[in-house]
């Protein structure tokens, strides 16, 4: 049986953020308050937040965007400016970000 072809059109954005341990709770509260607004932003079809199991001050956001233009509309929006201005206050290290395309999925 042949698997259905993957939808490789969506842009997947992964962002790694390392926080000062004392700022983790603040970030989690803030993210909980804005997650639905980010997910509801035009062009975003998926959003998850992950926390490293061994280093609880490291988080990853994982989001799907229609395309690069949709991600850029978000990155230039008032919502992003609001979220990022709060988020970056707690960083211990410079955040890292990747824009990737899905090639294989094994459900």
Residue frames as qw, qx, qy, qz and C-alpha x, y, z in Angstrom:
[[0.000, 0.889, 0.459, 0.000, 0.00, 0.00, 0.00],
 [0.427, 0.348, 0.004, 0.835, 1.38, 3.42, -0.99],
 [0.207, -0.572, -0.450, 0.654, 1.18, 6.29, 1.49],
 [0.242, 0.909, 0.331, 0.073, -0.57, 9.49, 0.47],
 [0.519, 0.440, -0.086, 0.728, 1.82, 12.22, -0.72],
 [0.380, -0.495, -0.395, 0.674, 2.89, 14.70, 1.92],
 [0.131, 0.948, 0.235, 0.172, 1.71, 18.30, 1.83],
 [0.670, -0.159, -0.047, 0.724, 5.07, 20.04, 1.54],
 [0.175, 0.705, 0.257, 0.637, 3.64, 23.47, 0.72],
 [0.453, -0.871, -0.159, -0.109, 3.27, 24.69, 4.29],
 [0.309, 0.597, -0.490, 0.555, 6.11, 26.50, 5.97],
 [0.764, -0.521, -0.365, 0.107, 6.92, 25.03, 9.36],
 [0.099, 0.761, -0.331, 0.549, 8.56, 27.38, 11.84],
 [0.806, -0.374, -0.380, 0.258, 10.54, 26.08, 14.80],
 [0.045, 0.797, -0.264, 0.542, 11.86, 28.53, 17.37],
 [0.733, -0.236, -0.506, 0.388, 14.12, 27.55, 20.27],
 [0.147, -0.806, 0.112, -0.563, 14.06, 29.87, 23.26],
 [0.649, -0.140, -0.582, 0.470, 16.22, 29.57, 26.37],
 [0.293, -0.830, -0.129, -0.457, 14.99, 31.54, 29.37],
 [0.006, -0.423, 0.649, -0.633, 16.42, 32.58, 32.67],
 [0.302, -0.245, -0.915, 0.111, 15.00, 29.99, 35.09],
 [0.008, 0.377, 0.533, -0.758, 13.31, 32.74, 37.11],
 [0.328, 0.319, -0.161, -0.874, 11.40, 33.87, 33.96],
 [0.078, -0.064, -0.948, -0.302, 9.99, 30.49, 32.88],
 [0.067, 0.525, 0.785, -0.323, 6.71, 30.86, 34.76],
 [0.173, 0.620, 0.058, -0.764, 6.19, 34.38, 33.37],
 [0.174, 0.283, -0.687, -0.646, 6.70, 33.10, 29.83],
 [0.039, -0.233, -0.967, -0.091, 4.31, 30.19, 30.30],
 [0.121, 0.617, 0.575, -0.524, 1.59, 32.49, 31.65],
 [0.191, 0.575, -0.206, -0.768, 2.07, 34.97, 28.83],
 [0.115, 0.135, -0.849, -0.497, 2.03, 32.23, 26.17],
 [0.059, 0.400, 0.903, -0.145, -1.16, 30.79, 27.62],
 [0.165, 0.669, 0.332, -0.645, -2.78, 34.22, 27.28],
 [0.267, 0.634, -0.312, -0.655, -1.76, 34.74, 23.62],
 [0.319, -0.118, 0.899, 0.277, -1.68, 31.23, 22.12],
 [0.426, 0.574, 0.696, -0.070, -5.22, 31.39, 20.71],
 [0.239, 0.888, -0.004, -0.394, -4.55, 34.76, 19.12],
 [0.102, -0.550, 0.709, 0.429, -1.37, 33.48, 17.48],
 [0.355, 0.129, 0.914, 0.147, -3.10, 30.31, 16.30],
 [0.356, 0.725, 0.559, -0.186, -6.00, 32.39, 14.99],
 [0.015, -0.677, 0.284, 0.679, -3.73, 34.73, 13.03],
 [0.765, 0.580, 0.024, -0.278, -4.49, 34.57, 9.31],
 [0.557, 0.629, -0.543, -0.003, -2.17, 32.05, 7.69],
 [0.107, -0.392, 0.850, -0.337, -1.39, 30.03, 10.85],
 [0.779, -0.089, -0.419, -0.457, -2.91, 26.54, 10.83],
 [0.874, -0.250, -0.387, 0.156, -1.07, 24.89, 13.74],
 [0.019, 0.734, -0.427, 0.528, 0.74, 25.94, 16.92],
 [0.863, -0.388, -0.310, 0.091, 2.35, 23.97, 19.72],
 [0.091, -0.821, 0.461, -0.324, 4.72, 24.78, 22.55],
 [0.905, -0.050, -0.388, 0.167, 7.26, 22.24, 23.79],
 [0.339, -0.839, 0.379, -0.194, 9.42, 22.27, 26.90],
 [0.501, 0.435, -0.734, 0.143, 12.69, 20.37, 27.14],
 [0.844, -0.413, -0.316, -0.131, 12.35, 17.48, 29.57],
 [0.786, -0.146, -0.276, 0.533, 15.89, 17.74, 30.91],
 [0.283, -0.065, -0.100, 0.952, 16.34, 21.52, 30.82],
 [0.058, 0.702, 0.702, -0.110, 13.01, 23.15, 31.76],
 [0.023, -0.730, -0.032, 0.682, 14.16, 26.64, 30.80],
 [0.037, -0.219, 0.675, 0.704, 14.31, 25.63, 27.10],
 [0.558, 0.493, 0.520, -0.420, 11.15, 25.90, 25.01],
 [0.169, -0.019, 0.699, 0.694, 10.31, 25.38, 21.36],
 [0.559, 0.469, 0.266, -0.630, 7.41, 26.75, 19.38],
 [0.269, 0.039, 0.861, 0.430, 6.31, 24.70, 16.40],
 [0.414, 0.579, 0.315, -0.628, 3.91, 26.35, 13.96],
 [0.464, 0.307, 0.695, 0.456, 2.54, 25.81, 10.45],
 [0.152, 0.618, 0.017, -0.771, 2.09, 28.77, 8.10],
 [0.725, 0.616, 0.254, -0.174, 0.48, 28.94, 4.65],
 [0.722, 0.502, 0.004, 0.476, 3.70, 30.30, 3.22],
 [0.527, -0.073, -0.210, 0.820, 6.55, 32.68, 3.97],
 [0.070, -0.443, -0.172, -0.877, 4.35, 35.71, 3.27],
 [0.625, -0.615, -0.379, -0.294, 1.88, 34.60, 5.97],
 [0.734, -0.358, -0.298, 0.495, 4.70, 34.17, 8.49],
 [0.356, 0.134, -0.016, 0.925, 6.10, 37.58, 7.57],
 [0.299, -0.608, -0.294, -0.674, 2.68, 39.21, 7.98],
 [0.730, -0.601, -0.322, 0.041, 2.62, 37.80, 11.50],
 [0.692, -0.172, -0.154, 0.685, 6.23, 38.82, 12.20],
 [0.170, 0.227, 0.079, 0.956, 5.38, 42.42, 11.23],
 [0.376, -0.643, -0.533, -0.401, 2.06, 42.52, 13.09],
 [0.294, -0.640, 0.288, -0.649, 1.17, 44.34, 16.29],
 [0.924, -0.327, -0.018, -0.197, 0.44, 40.94, 17.86],
 [0.862, 0.163, -0.240, 0.415, 3.99, 39.72, 17.22],
 [0.205, 0.590, -0.292, 0.724, 5.46, 42.96, 18.52],
 [0.602, -0.572, 0.155, -0.535, 3.40, 42.60, 21.70],
 [0.982, -0.186, -0.043, -0.011, 4.32, 38.94, 22.21],
 [0.774, 0.315, -0.232, 0.497, 7.99, 39.27, 21.31],
 [0.011, 0.692, -0.289, 0.662, 8.54, 42.35, 23.49],
 [0.729, -0.520, 0.231, -0.380, 7.34, 40.34, 26.50],
 [0.994, 0.032, -0.054, 0.087, 9.07, 37.10, 25.50],
 [0.649, 0.510, -0.285, 0.488, 12.55, 38.49, 24.91],
 [0.298, -0.780, 0.292, -0.467, 12.70, 40.01, 28.40],
 [0.826, -0.431, 0.318, -0.174, 13.31, 36.58, 29.83],
 [0.864, 0.429, -0.245, 0.096, 15.95, 35.21, 27.45],
 [0.672, -0.609, 0.337, 0.254, 19.14, 33.73, 28.82],
 [0.470, -0.160, 0.628, 0.600, 20.44, 32.99, 25.31],
 [0.296, 0.344, -0.344, -0.822, 19.77, 34.31, 21.84],
 [0.776, 0.251, 0.465, -0.346, 16.76, 32.52, 20.32],
 [0.142, -0.233, 0.806, 0.526, 17.24, 30.27, 17.29],
 [0.651, 0.432, 0.306, -0.543, 14.70, 29.87, 14.49],
 [0.216, -0.118, 0.843, 0.479, 14.30, 27.58, 11.51],
 [0.670, 0.379, 0.037, -0.637, 11.85, 27.59, 8.61],
 [0.233, -0.208, 0.930, 0.193, 11.51, 24.04, 7.34],
 [0.678, 0.150, -0.325, -0.642, 9.40, 21.96, 4.96],
 [0.753, -0.157, 0.590, -0.246, 7.98, 18.57, 5.91],
 [0.330, 0.439, -0.737, -0.394, 9.33, 15.77, 3.76],
 [0.501, -0.075, -0.857, -0.094, 8.15, 12.60, 5.51],
 [0.512, -0.340, 0.371, -0.696, 5.55, 11.86, 8.16],
 [0.396, 0.003, -0.918, -0.024, 5.02, 8.46, 9.75],
 [0.540, -0.388, 0.103, -0.740, 1.67, 8.68, 11.55]]
